[in-house]
Amino acid sequence: MSAARLVDTHCHLVLPEMAGDIPQVMERARRAGVTSVVVPGVDVETSRRAVDLAEATPGVYAAVGLHPHYAEAWSARARMELKALCASPRVVAIGEIGLDYYRNLAPADAQRQAFRSQLELASEVGRPVIVHSREAMGDILAALEGWLATSPGEGSRPIGVLHAYAAGPDEARRAIELGLMLGVAGPITYPKADRLRQIVAGVPLSSLVVETDAPYMTPAPYRGRRNEPAHVALVAAGLATARSRDPGDVAAATSSNAARLFGWMDEHTNHNLL
């Protein structure tokens, strides 16, 4: 097993592509040094399954929320069900929430309404947010600024993470100033991702976490195959190369950042490690 401890801050273990061999997936993650994973829901049903998995599996934590693709399903009932799921101590965030103007699988107005409402839910239940943004960073940051104006965070604790960050350096600085972390995923390993590598090399390491987004965004050299949490080690190595840092140092720093983001004591005292 790798001596470096790693946290995969975003993997969709409850999607059909992953659900058939979770024990084997988790064993490979353990061998790669992965100590904890966060499993976001994309709708009410997957949020419920994420909580069930987290409650049954050491080292697994859940986030609950409606992805922007499913924004038209947002309702008072959906809100009530997601809030009820937050009674579980294994729920560490509201997510995956946000805006997606690239695929536009839900009307933009419905996406914005669901996003605002789930930000309010996050304040109500005292959880950070896991934010999806695709071709929507301006509206994402504006919504977050409006949210913070009425619901300030808890001092030094991050308010959330921009999942699979892919915007520019100015947006990165603005997000960090708001109290967000940036999620670094598989594309950091792609040969043509020089711009992304420059961006993540130019922000504080204390503002970065690593993720797989499994089963999607598989890093090199496995691109084209199903992704899984064990591959977060490749993401961390890619981030270390971009920053000219030792991979073990980057693994330790991003794991500590994840602990701060999700409210764990720290990665060494977490009694629920794999």
Buried (B, 14 or more C-beta within 10 A) or exposed (E): EBEBBBBBBBBBBBBEEBEEEBEEBBEBBBEBBBBBBBBBBBBBEBBBBBBBBBBEBEBBBBBBBBBBBBBBBBEEEBBEBBBEBBEBEBBBBBBBBBBBBEEEEBEBEBBBBBBBBBBBBBBEBEBBBBBBBBBBBEBBBEBBEEBBEEEEBEEEEBBBBBBBBBBEEEBBBBBBEBBBBBBBBBBBBBEEBEEBBEBBBEBEBEBBBBBBBBBBBBBBEBEEEEBBBBBBBBBBBBBBBBBEBEBBBBBBBBBBBBBBBBBBEEBEEBEBBB
